[in-house]
């Protein structure tokens, strides 16, 4: 599965919302954070395509948290 710009922007927004990435930063930091988030998403998608559906992973994660 290809990571779209919309997926990347959504992931970055969620990471900011959760406090993983800072709300404000220098332009260089923002670009670096986008690259890092892209790699994180890619790793997650590759792993999920080998083992489970993404929905299953989210459901399992929520069960573990709650």
ZADO-396714 format. One record per atom (N, C-alpha, C, CB): residue number from 1; residue in one letter; atom name; x, y, z. Coordinates in pm, 1 decimal, m for minus. Glycine has a CB too. Layout:
% residues N
PT   resi   resn   name         c1         c2         c3
PT    NUM      A     CA          X          Y          Z
...
END
This chain:
% residues 66
PT   resi   resn   name         c1         c2         c3
PT      1      X      N       84.1     m117.4        0.0
PT      1      X     CA        0.0        0.0        0.0
PT      1      X      C       88.9      124.1        0.0
PT      1      X     CB      m95.8       m0.4      121.6
PT      2      X      N       54.1      219.7      m79.5
PT      2      X     CA      129.2      344.4      m88.6
PT      2      X      C       80.7      442.9       18.1
PT      2      X     CB      115.3      406.2     m229.9
PT      3      X      N      173.7      514.1       80.1
PT      3      X     CA      138.3      617.2      176.6
PT      3      X      C      108.1      745.0      100.4
PT      3      X     CB      252.2      639.4      281.0
PT      4      X      N      m13.9      792.6      114.2
PT      4      X     CA      m53.7      914.5       45.6
PT      4      X      C      m19.7     1036.0      131.4
PT      4      X     CB     m204.2      911.8       12.5
PT      5      X      N      m21.9     1152.4       70.1
PT      5      X     CA        2.3     1275.9      143.3
PT      5      X      C     m104.4     1295.5      250.8
PT      5      X     CB        4.7     1396.2       47.3
PT      6      X      N     m228.2     1256.3      221.6
PT      6      X     CA     m336.1     1269.3      319.1
PT      6      X      C     m310.4     1179.8      440.6
PT      6      X     CB     m471.5     1234.1      254.4
PT      7      X      N     m261.1     1059.5      417.0
PT      7      X     CA     m228.2      969.0      527.2
PT      7      X      C     m117.0     1028.3      612.7
PT      7      X     CB     m186.5      830.5      473.5
PT      8      X      N      m16.1     1081.9      547.9
PT      8      X     CA       96.8     1140.8      618.7
PT      8      X      C       51.6     1260.9      700.9
PT      8      X     CB      206.6     1182.0      520.0
PT      9      X      N      m27.3     1348.9      642.1
PT      9      X     CA      m75.3     1466.8      713.6
PT      9      X      C     m162.9     1427.9      832.6
PT      9      X     CB     m153.3     1557.9      618.8
PT     10      X      N     m245.6     1326.7      814.3
PT     10      X     CA     m331.0     1279.3      922.6
PT     10      X      C     m247.6     1221.4     1036.7
PT     10      X     CB     m429.8     1174.3      870.6
PT     11      X      N     m146.0     1144.9     1002.0
PT     11      X     CA      m58.6     1085.9     1103.6
PT     11      X      C       17.9     1193.6     1178.9
PT     11      X     CB       39.4      987.3     1039.6
PT     12      X      N       65.8     1293.1     1107.6
PT     12      X     CA      137.9     1402.9     1172.5
PT     12      X      C       44.1     1478.9     1265.3
PT     12      X     CB      198.7     1498.7     1067.1
PT     13      X      N      m77.2     1506.8     1219.2
PT     13      X     CA     m174.9     1578.2     1302.3
PT     13      X      C     m205.1     1499.1     1429.2
PT     13      X     CB     m305.2     1604.0     1223.2
PT     14      X      N     m221.5     1368.4     1417.4
PT     14      X     CA     m249.8     1284.5     1533.9
PT     14      X      C     m130.4     1281.7     1627.6
PT     14      X     CB     m286.7     1141.9     1490.6
PT     15      X      N       m9.2     1273.1     1573.5
PT     15      X     CA      111.3     1272.9     1656.4
PT     15      X      C      125.0     1404.8     1732.0
PT     15      X     CB      236.1     1247.9     1570.1
PT     16      X      N       91.2     1515.4     1668.8
PT     16      X     CA       93.2     1645.4     1735.4
PT     16      X      C      m12.6     1649.3     1844.3
PT     16      X     CB       70.6     1759.6     1634.2
PT     17      X      N     m132.5     1601.8     1812.1
PT     17      X     CA     m242.3     1598.5     1909.2
PT     17      X      C     m205.6     1517.4     2033.0
PT     17      X     CB     m368.1     1540.4     1844.9
PT     18      X      N     m134.9     1406.9     2013.8
PT     18      X     CA      m97.6     1319.5     2124.6
PT     18      X      C       30.9     1363.8     2195.5
PT     18      X     CB      m81.2     1178.5     2074.2
PT     19      X      N       96.6     1467.0     2142.9
PT     19      X     CA      217.0     1518.5     2206.5
PT     19      X      C      345.3     1448.1     2166.3
PT     19      X     CB      202.0     1510.1     2352.2
PT     20      X      N      338.0     1364.1     2063.5
PT     20      X     CA      457.6     1294.1     2016.0
PT     20      X      C      546.9     1388.9     1937.1
PT     20      X     CB      418.7     1172.9     1929.3
PT     21      X      N      485.5     1475.4     1860.3
PT     21      X     CA      557.9     1578.4     1785.4
PT     21      X      C      517.9     1715.3     1840.4
PT     21      X     CB      527.7     1568.7     1631.3
PT     22      X      N      610.8     1811.9     1837.2
PT     22      X     CA      578.8     1945.2     1889.3
PT     22      X      C      479.1     2019.8     1799.7
PT     22      X     CB      706.8     2027.6     1903.8
PT     23      X      N      397.8     2104.2     1861.1
PT     23      X     CA      299.3     2183.2     1785.9
PT     23      X      C      366.4     2284.8     1694.3
PT     23      X     CB      204.7     2255.1     1882.0
PT     24      X      N      474.3     2341.4     1741.7
PT     24      X     CA      545.1     2441.7     1662.3
PT     24      X      C      690.9     2400.9     1650.2
PT     24      X     CB      532.4     2583.2     1725.7
PT     25      X      N      748.6     2436.4     1539.4
PT     25      X     CA      889.0     2402.4     1519.9
PT     25      X      C      947.2     2481.3     1405.0
PT     25      X     CB      905.5     2253.0     1494.9
PT     26      X      N     1075.2     2467.7     1390.2
PT     26      X     CA     1144.2     2530.4     1278.4
PT     26      X      C     1110.5     2453.2     1151.0
PT     26      X     CB     1298.4     2534.6     1302.4
PT     27      X      N     1114.3     2519.5     1036.5
PT     27      X     CA     1083.0     2451.2      910.3
PT     27      X      C     1164.8     2323.2      888.1
PT     27      X     CB     1106.2     2545.8      794.7
PT     28      X      N     1292.0     2325.7      929.4
PT     28      X     CA     1375.1     2206.0      913.0
PT     28      X      C     1323.1     2091.3      999.6
PT     28      X     CB     1521.8     2237.0      948.8
PT     29      X      N     1278.8     2125.7     1121.9
PT     29      X     CA     1225.5     2024.1     1212.7
PT     29      X      C     1095.6     1965.5     1158.5
PT     29      X     CB     1202.3     2083.5     1352.2
PT     30      X      N     1012.7     2049.1     1100.8
PT     30      X     CA      885.6     2003.7     1044.9
PT     30      X      C      911.1     1904.9      931.4
PT     30      X     CB      801.8     2123.6      994.7
PT     31      X      N     1005.6     1936.9      844.7
PT     31      X     CA     1039.3     1847.0      733.9
PT     31      X      C     1096.9     1715.4      785.9
PT     31      X     CB     1139.7     1914.5      638.4
PT     32      X      N     1183.1     1723.0      886.2
PT     32      X     CA     1240.8     1602.4      945.4
PT     32      X      C     1132.6     1517.5     1009.7
PT     32      X     CB     1348.0     1638.7     1048.7
PT     33      X      N     1040.9     1581.0     1082.7
PT     33      X     CA      931.9     1507.9     1146.5
PT     33      X      C      843.8     1438.6     1043.0
PT     33      X     CB      847.7     1602.4     1232.2
PT     34      X      N      820.6     1503.1      929.7
PT     34      X     CA      740.5     1441.7      823.4
PT     34      X      C      811.7     1318.4      767.3
PT     34      X     CB      712.8     1543.9      710.2
PT     35      X      N      942.4     1327.9      750.6
PT     35      X     CA     1019.4     1213.0      702.4
PT     35      X      C     1014.9     1098.3      802.4
PT     35      X     CB     1164.7     1253.3      675.6
PT     36      X      N     1028.8     1131.0      929.9
PT     36      X     CA     1023.4     1028.5     1034.4
PT     36      X      C      885.7      963.7     1037.6
PT     36      X     CB     1057.2     1089.0     1172.2
PT     37      X      N      781.0     1043.7     1031.2
PT     37      X     CA      645.1      990.2     1035.1
PT     37      X      C      619.5      901.9      913.6
PT     37      X     CB      541.8     1104.3     1041.1
PT     38      X      N      673.0      939.1      799.2
PT     38      X     CA      658.6      858.1      678.9
PT     38      X      C      719.9      720.0      700.7
PT     38      X     CB      724.3      927.9      558.2
PT     39      X      N      838.4      715.6      759.0
PT     39      X     CA      905.1      588.4      786.2
PT     39      X      C      827.0      505.2      887.2
PT     39      X     CB     1046.9      612.9      837.2
PT     40      X      N      770.6      571.8      989.5
PT     40      X     CA      689.9      501.2     1089.2
PT     40      X      C      566.5      440.3     1024.0
PT     40      X     CB      648.6      596.3     1203.2
PT     41      X      N      498.1      518.7      941.6
PT     41      X     CA      378.8      468.2      872.7
PT     41      X      C      413.7      353.8      778.9
PT     41      X     CB      310.6      580.6      794.5
PT     42      X      N      521.2      368.1      706.6
PT     42      X     CA      563.1      264.1      614.0
PT     42      X      C      591.8      133.2      687.4
PT     42      X     CB      686.4      309.2      536.2
PT     43      X      N      662.0      141.9      799.1
PT     43      X     CA      691.7       22.0      877.7
PT     43      X      C      564.2      m41.9      929.9
PT     43      X     CB      784.6       55.9      994.2
PT     44      X      N      471.6       39.5      976.8
PT     44      X     CA      345.0      m13.8     1028.2
PT     44      X      C      264.3      m79.2      917.8
PT     44      X     CB      262.7       97.1     1093.9
PT     45      X      N      258.2      m16.7      801.9
PT     45      X     CA      182.3      m74.2      691.8
PT     45      X      C      244.6     m203.5      640.5
PT     45      X     CB      171.3       25.8      578.9
PT     46      X      N      376.0     m206.9      632.7
PT     46      X     CA      442.8     m328.6      587.8
PT     46      X      C      417.0     m442.7      685.9
PT     46      X     CB      594.0     m304.6      572.1
PT     47      X      N      426.2     m416.2      813.0
PT     47      X     CA      402.1     m517.7      914.7
PT     47      X      C      257.0     m563.8      911.8
PT     47      X     CB      437.9     m464.0     1053.3
PT     48      X      N      165.2     m469.1      899.9
PT     48      X     CA       23.3     m504.8      903.0
PT     48      X      C      m16.7     m584.6      779.6
PT     48      X     CB      m62.8     m379.1      913.6
PT     49      X      N       43.4     m555.4      665.6
PT     49      X     CA        7.0     m628.5      544.7
PT     49      X      C       55.9     m773.3      551.5
PT     49      X     CB       64.8     m558.6      420.9
PT     50      X      N      158.3     m797.9      630.7
PT     50      X     CA      210.6     m933.2      645.5
PT     50      X      C      131.4    m1014.3      747.4
PT     50      X     CB      356.5     m928.4      686.0
PT     51      X      N       72.5     m947.3      848.0
PT     51      X     CA       11.1    m1020.7      957.5
PT     51      X      C     m139.5    m1002.2      970.7
PT     51      X     CB       75.2     m981.0     1083.8
PT     52      X      N     m184.9     m878.6      970.0
PT     52      X     CA     m324.4     m849.3     1002.5
PT     52      X      C     m377.6     m736.2      915.8
PT     52      X     CB     m338.7     m813.2     1150.7
PT     53      X      N     m505.7     m720.5      923.1
PT     53      X     CA     m570.0     m602.8      866.9
PT     53      X      C     m545.8     m487.3      963.6
PT     53      X     CB     m723.8     m626.7      842.5
PT     54      X      N     m532.1     m365.6      912.9
PT     54      X     CA     m506.8     m248.9      997.9
PT     54      X      C     m616.8     m233.9     1102.4
PT     54      X     CB     m496.8     m120.8      912.5
PT     55      X      N     m740.8     m261.3     1067.0
PT     55      X     CA     m852.3     m250.6     1161.4
PT     55      X      C     m829.9     m344.3     1279.0
PT     55      X     CB     m986.6     m282.5     1091.9
PT     56      X      N     m783.5     m466.2     1253.0
PT     56      X     CA     m757.9     m561.4     1359.8
PT     56      X      C     m650.3     m510.4     1454.9
PT     56      X     CB     m717.2     m695.9     1301.9
PT     57      X      N     m547.0     m449.9     1402.3
PT     57      X     CA     m439.1     m397.7     1485.7
PT     57      X      C     m492.7     m287.5     1575.6
PT     57      X     CB     m322.8     m345.1     1398.9
PT     58      X      N     m573.0     m196.0     1519.8
PT     58      X     CA     m630.1      m88.7     1600.4
PT     58      X      C     m720.3     m143.8     1709.1
PT     58      X     CB     m707.6        8.2     1512.6
PT     59      X      N     m802.0     m241.3     1677.0
PT     59      X     CA     m891.9     m301.5     1775.0
PT     59      X      C     m812.6     m368.2     1886.7
PT     59      X     CB     m984.9     m403.5     1707.5
PT     60      X      N     m710.1     m445.1     1851.1
PT     60      X     CA     m627.4     m511.3     1951.5
PT     60      X      C     m556.0     m410.4     2041.0
PT     60      X     CB     m525.6     m602.1     1883.9
PT     61      X      N     m506.2     m303.3     1983.5
PT     61      X     CA     m437.2     m200.4     2060.3
PT     61      X      C     m532.2     m137.3     2160.6
PT     61      X     CB     m378.5      m93.4     1967.3
PT     62      X      N     m652.0     m104.5     2116.6
PT     62      X     CA     m750.2      m42.4     2206.3
PT     62      X      C     m788.1     m136.9     2319.7
PT     62      X     CB     m875.9       m1.1     2128.2
PT     63      X      N     m800.1     m264.7     2291.2
PT     63      X     CA     m831.5     m363.7     2396.1
PT     63      X      C     m720.3     m367.2     2500.3
PT     63      X     CB     m851.5     m505.0     2334.6
PT     64      X      N     m595.1     m360.9     2454.0
PT     64      X     CA     m482.5     m363.9     2545.6
PT     64      X      C     m477.6     m238.4     2633.2
PT     64      X     CB     m352.6     m378.6     2467.9
PT     65      X      N     m518.2     m124.9     2578.4
PT     65      X     CA     m512.9        2.1     2649.4
PT     65      X      C     m625.6       18.9     2750.7
PT     65      X     CB     m516.9      115.0     2550.9
PT     66      X      N     m738.8      m45.7     2723.5
PT     66      X     CA     m856.1      m18.2     2803.6
PT     66      X      C     m894.5     m127.0     2891.2
PT     66      X     CB     m966.8       14.3     2721.3
END
